[in-house]
Amino acid sequence: MAKGSNAEVLTQAIIASEIGYLTKEQFSAIEIECNIIGKMLTKLIRARSSITPP
């Protein structure tokens, strides 16, 4: 669910950039943050899935 929300933020930023609400610099900053957050979420999901339940 969190990865989907991250993707939704990026999609909204793309749209906002395309219609002129964000500058290229603002969009780039959001895109970088979304990529970083996506990588963190992937690592968290992998770490949680490798834990065996008691």
C-alpha positions as CSV (number, residue, x, y, z in Angstrom):
1,M,0.0,0.0,0.0
2,A,2.8,2.4,0.9
3,K,4.6,1.8,-2.5
4,G,1.3,2.6,-4.2
5,S,1.0,5.9,-2.3
6,N,4.5,6.8,-3.2
7,A,3.8,6.1,-6.9
8,E,0.6,8.2,-6.6
9,V,2.6,11.2,-5.3
10,L,5.0,10.9,-8.2
11,T,2.1,10.7,-10.7
12,Q,0.5,13.8,-9.2
13,A,3.9,15.6,-9.4
14,I,4.2,14.6,-13.1
15,I,0.8,16.0,-13.8
16,A,1.4,19.2,-11.8
17,S,4.7,19.6,-13.7
18,E,3.1,19.1,-17.1
19,I,0.4,21.7,-16.4
20,G,2.8,24.2,-15.0
21,Y,2.2,24.1,-11.3
22,L,5.7,22.9,-10.6
23,T,9.0,24.0,-12.0
24,K,11.5,21.5,-13.3
25,E,13.6,21.9,-10.2
26,Q,10.6,21.3,-7.9
27,F,9.6,18.3,-9.9
28,S,13.1,16.9,-9.8
29,A,13.3,17.3,-6.1
30,I,10.0,15.4,-5.6
31,E,11.1,12.7,-8.1
32,I,14.4,12.2,-6.2
33,E,12.6,11.9,-2.9
34,C,10.0,9.5,-4.3
35,N,12.9,7.3,-5.6
36,I,14.6,7.3,-2.3
37,I,11.4,6.5,-0.4
38,G,10.6,3.7,-2.9
39,K,14.0,2.2,-2.3
40,M,13.6,2.4,1.5
41,L,10.1,0.8,1.3
42,T,11.5,-2.0,-0.8
43,K,14.2,-2.7,1.7
44,L,11.7,-2.6,4.6
45,I,9.3,-5.0,2.8
46,R,12.2,-7.4,2.1
47,A,13.4,-7.2,5.7
48,R,9.9,-7.8,7.1
49,S,9.3,-10.7,4.7
50,S,12.5,-12.5,5.8
51,I,11.4,-12.6,9.4
52,T,9.9,-15.9,10.4
53,P,6.9,-15.7,12.6
54,P,7.2,-17.2,16.1
